[in-house]
């Protein structure tokens, strides 16, 4: 049974991720945040994503987000909240993301009974998991669930994404893999070479990146050429497998029939979004 739920967690990640990615790749969310007065993409990103945590210090956001380099959160938090309340930033994020979904999906899918059912079942899963040890997920659980089906689908998919992310952080901590190290391993896994050119880390100081690479080599996770060793590949696989396992609890709230129905309803939605790159 556990193996089945782990498989479900992986499949749901594949289906829900294109829904969540409109927040980062489509224009509407950034436009909404800019209209509030956020000066840059990253001001809006940190302000709106961290908003459910409340007005916490940058150190708390850094810990919860985990994969940003030291000091990156502090460039945006708390300054991004000084004139724009966190609640307003979060509302703009939700509003823009829902608008992106409506545009990409079109009336045929956005107004379909299948989307309404997918939103209902996704919400049932997203509001059913324990919050212990899940900081980002717990913050989102305090936010009201939208009534509009498209916004509700995005909101619930985002909750499940952050729930999975909290588990991923736990898996990384258990494997003693830091945030920048995690990006390096992901880059190697995706075939990006050299991994220091990965878009999430290429802007970091060269000395900082060199130290991370040296540390991974000393641990035997990458070789001199910046590619996986057997130990590195196994470590990456173990982290991903544990992430899937830790992501399973929300889906235990759904019956086997409901899971089958949810997957069937999400497939055309996810496929439409994937075809556009969630843009």
C-alpha positions as CSV (number, residue, x, y, z in Angstrom):
1,X,0.0,0.0,0.0
2,X,2.8,2.4,0.9
3,X,4.5,1.8,-2.5
4,X,1.2,2.6,-4.2
5,X,0.9,5.9,-2.3
6,X,4.5,6.8,-3.1
7,X,3.7,6.2,-6.8
8,X,0.5,8.4,-6.5
9,X,2.6,11.2,-4.8
10,X,5.0,11.2,-7.8
11,X,2.2,11.1,-10.3
12,X,0.4,14.0,-8.6
13,X,3.6,16.0,-8.5
14,X,3.9,15.6,-12.3
15,X,0.3,16.6,-12.8
16,X,0.1,19.6,-10.3
17,X,3.5,21.1,-11.1
18,X,2.4,22.7,-14.4
19,X,-0.5,24.4,-12.5
20,X,1.9,25.9,-9.9
21,X,4.5,27.0,-12.5
22,X,2.2,29.6,-14.0
23,X,3.1,31.7,-10.9
24,X,6.7,31.9,-12.0
25,X,6.5,31.6,-15.8
26,X,3.4,33.4,-16.9
27,X,3.1,37.2,-16.9
28,X,-0.1,37.8,-14.9
29,X,1.3,37.1,-11.4
30,X,4.3,39.4,-11.9
31,X,2.1,42.1,-13.3
32,X,-0.2,41.9,-10.2
33,X,2.8,42.1,-7.9
34,X,4.3,45.0,-9.8
35,X,1.0,46.9,-9.7
36,X,1.1,46.7,-5.9
37,X,4.5,48.5,-6.0
38,X,7.0,45.6,-5.8
39,X,10.1,46.9,-7.7
40,X,11.5,43.6,-8.9
41,X,10.4,40.1,-9.7
42,X,12.3,38.8,-6.6
43,X,10.7,41.4,-4.3
44,X,7.4,40.1,-5.3
45,X,8.5,36.5,-5.2
46,X,9.8,36.6,-1.6
47,X,7.0,38.9,-0.4
48,X,4.1,36.8,-1.8
49,X,5.5,33.3,-1.2
50,X,6.6,34.0,2.4
51,X,3.4,36.0,3.2
52,X,1.5,33.1,4.9
53,X,4.4,32.9,7.5
54,X,3.5,36.4,8.7
55,X,6.1,39.2,9.2
56,X,8.9,36.9,10.1
57,X,12.6,37.9,9.9
58,X,14.7,37.1,6.8
59,X,16.4,34.4,8.8
60,X,13.1,32.5,9.1
61,X,12.3,32.9,5.4
62,X,15.8,31.7,4.5
63,X,15.3,28.6,6.7
64,X,11.9,27.8,5.3
65,X,12.8,28.3,1.7
66,X,16.1,26.5,2.2
67,X,17.6,26.5,-1.3
68,X,18.5,30.2,-1.6
69,X,22.1,31.3,-0.9
70,X,22.9,33.1,2.4
71,X,21.8,36.7,2.3
72,X,19.4,36.4,-0.7
73,X,16.2,36.4,1.4
74,X,17.6,39.4,3.4
75,X,17.8,41.5,0.2
76,X,14.0,41.4,0.0
77,X,12.6,40.6,3.5
78,X,11.4,42.6,5.4
79,X,11.8,45.5,3.1
80,X,9.3,44.2,0.6
81,X,6.7,44.3,3.3
82,X,7.4,47.8,4.6
83,X,4.8,49.5,2.4
84,X,2.9,46.5,1.0
85,X,1.2,44.2,3.6
86,X,2.0,40.5,3.2
87,X,-1.7,39.7,2.8
88,X,-1.9,42.0,-0.2
89,X,1.1,40.4,-1.8
90,X,-0.3,36.9,-1.3
91,X,-3.7,38.0,-2.7
92,X,-2.0,39.4,-5.8
93,X,-0.1,36.1,-6.2
94,X,-3.3,34.1,-6.1
95,X,-5.2,36.5,-8.3
96,X,-2.5,36.6,-11.0
97,X,-1.9,32.8,-11.0
98,X,-5.6,32.2,-11.4
99,X,-5.8,34.6,-14.3
100,X,-2.9,32.8,-16.0
101,X,-4.7,29.5,-15.6
102,X,-7.9,30.9,-17.1
103,X,-6.1,32.4,-20.1
104,X,-4.0,29.2,-20.9
105,X,-6.8,26.7,-20.3
106,X,-9.4,28.7,-22.1
107,X,-13.2,28.5,-21.5
108,X,-13.4,24.9,-22.6
109,X,-11.3,23.7,-19.7
110,X,-11.4,26.6,-17.2
111,X,-15.2,26.4,-17.0
112,X,-15.6,22.7,-17.3
113,X,-17.2,20.4,-14.7
114,X,-13.9,18.4,-14.8
115,X,-11.9,21.3,-13.5
116,X,-14.5,21.9,-10.7
117,X,-14.2,18.3,-9.6
118,X,-10.4,18.4,-9.8
119,X,-10.4,21.5,-7.6
120,X,-12.7,19.9,-5.1
121,X,-10.6,16.7,-4.8
122,X,-7.3,18.6,-4.8
123,X,-8.6,20.7,-2.0
124,X,-9.7,17.7,0.0
125,X,-6.2,16.3,-0.2
126,X,-4.5,19.6,0.4
127,X,-6.5,20.3,3.6
128,X,-6.1,16.9,5.1
129,X,-2.4,16.3,5.9
130,X,-0.8,16.8,9.3
131,X,1.0,20.1,9.6
132,X,3.7,19.0,12.1
133,X,7.1,19.8,10.8
134,X,5.7,21.4,7.6
135,X,6.4,25.2,8.1
136,X,5.4,26.4,4.6
137,X,2.4,24.1,4.3
138,X,1.2,25.1,7.8
139,X,1.3,28.7,6.9
140,X,-0.8,28.1,3.8
141,X,-3.3,26.1,5.8
142,X,-4.1,29.3,7.7
143,X,-5.1,31.1,4.4
144,X,-8.8,30.9,3.2
145,X,-9.5,28.6,0.4
146,X,-10.9,30.5,-2.6
147,X,-14.5,29.9,-3.7
148,X,-13.7,30.2,-7.4
149,X,-12.8,26.8,-8.8
150,X,-9.8,28.0,-10.9
151,X,-8.4,29.9,-8.0
152,X,-9.1,27.0,-5.7
153,X,-7.3,24.6,-7.9
154,X,-4.2,26.8,-8.0
155,X,-4.4,27.4,-4.2
156,X,-4.7,23.7,-3.4
157,X,-2.0,22.7,-5.9
158,X,0.3,25.3,-4.3
159,X,-0.4,23.9,-0.8
160,X,0.5,20.5,-2.0
161,X,3.6,21.8,-3.6
162,X,4.7,23.5,-0.4
163,X,3.9,20.3,1.6
164,X,6.1,18.4,-0.8
165,X,8.7,21.1,-0.5
166,X,8.8,20.8,3.3
167,X,9.4,17.1,3.0
168,X,12.1,17.7,0.4
169,X,13.9,20.0,2.8
170,X,13.7,17.3,5.5
171,X,15.2,14.8,3.0
172,X,18.0,17.2,2.1
173,X,18.8,17.9,5.7
174,X,18.9,14.2,6.5
175,X,21.3,13.7,3.7
176,X,23.4,16.7,4.8
177,X,22.8,18.4,1.4
178,X,22.6,22.2,1.7
179,X,20.5,24.5,-0.5
180,X,23.2,25.4,-3.1
181,X,24.5,21.8,-3.1
182,X,20.9,20.7,-3.9
183,X,20.9,22.9,-6.9
184,X,24.2,21.5,-8.1
185,X,23.0,17.9,-7.8
186,X,19.8,18.9,-9.7
187,X,21.9,20.5,-12.4
188,X,24.0,17.3,-12.7
189,X,20.9,15.2,-12.8
190,X,19.4,17.3,-15.6
191,X,22.7,17.0,-17.6
192,X,23.6,20.6,-17.2
193,X,27.4,20.9,-17.6
194,X,29.2,22.5,-16.0
195,X,26.6,22.5,-13.2
196,X,27.8,26.0,-12.0
197,X,26.0,27.4,-15.1
198,X,22.6,26.3,-13.8
199,X,20.3,29.3,-13.8
200,X,19.5,29.1,-10.1
201,X,23.1,29.4,-9.0
202,X,25.1,30.9,-11.9
203,X,24.9,34.4,-10.4
204,X,26.6,33.4,-7.1
205,X,30.2,34.4,-6.5
206,X,32.7,32.1,-8.2
207,X,34.5,31.5,-4.9
208,X,31.3,30.4,-3.3
209,X,30.4,28.0,-6.1
210,X,33.9,26.6,-6.1
211,X,33.7,25.9,-2.4
212,X,30.4,24.0,-2.9
213,X,31.8,22.0,-5.8
214,X,35.0,21.2,-3.8
215,X,32.8,20.0,-0.8
216,X,30.8,17.7,-3.0
217,X,34.0,16.3,-4.5
218,X,35.5,15.7,-1.1
219,X,32.3,13.8,-0.1
220,X,32.6,11.7,-3.2
221,X,29.3,12.8,-4.7
222,X,30.7,14.3,-7.9
223,X,33.9,13.6,-9.8
224,X,36.7,16.0,-10.9
225,X,34.7,16.8,-14.1
226,X,31.6,17.8,-12.2
227,X,29.5,14.7,-12.9
228,X,27.9,12.2,-10.7
229,X,29.8,9.4,-9.0
230,X,27.9,6.3,-8.2
231,X,27.6,7.5,-4.6
232,X,26.3,10.9,-5.8
233,X,23.7,9.3,-8.1
234,X,22.5,7.0,-5.3
235,X,22.3,10.0,-2.9
236,X,20.2,12.0,-5.4
237,X,17.9,9.0,-5.9
238,X,17.5,8.4,-2.2
239,X,16.5,12.0,-1.6
240,X,13.9,12.0,-4.4
241,X,12.5,8.6,-3.2
242,X,12.2,9.9,0.3
243,X,10.6,13.2,-0.9
244,X,7.9,11.1,-2.8
245,X,7.3,9.0,0.4
246,X,6.9,12.1,2.6
247,X,4.6,13.7,0.0
248,X,2.1,10.9,0.2
249,X,0.0,11.7,3.3
250,X,-2.4,14.2,1.7
251,X,-3.5,11.7,-0.8
252,X,-4.4,9.2,1.9
253,X,-7.6,11.3,2.4
254,X,-8.9,10.2,-1.0
255,X,-10.4,6.9,-1.8
256,X,-8.9,4.8,-4.7
257,X,-11.8,5.8,-6.8
258,X,-11.4,9.5,-6.0
259,X,-7.6,9.3,-6.8
260,X,-8.4,7.7,-10.2
261,X,-11.0,10.4,-10.9
262,X,-8.6,13.2,-9.8
263,X,-5.8,11.9,-12.1
264,X,-8.2,11.6,-15.0
265,X,-9.6,15.1,-14.5
266,X,-6.1,16.7,-14.1
267,X,-4.5,15.0,-17.1
268,X,-6.0,17.3,-19.8
269,X,-5.5,20.4,-17.6
270,X,-1.9,19.5,-17.0
271,X,-1.3,18.6,-20.6
272,X,-2.6,22.0,-21.8
273,X,-0.4,23.8,-19.4
274,X,2.7,21.7,-20.2
275,X,2.2,22.3,-23.9
276,X,2.6,26.1,-23.3
277,X,5.4,25.8,-20.7
278,X,2.9,27.2,-18.2
279,X,3.2,30.6,-19.9
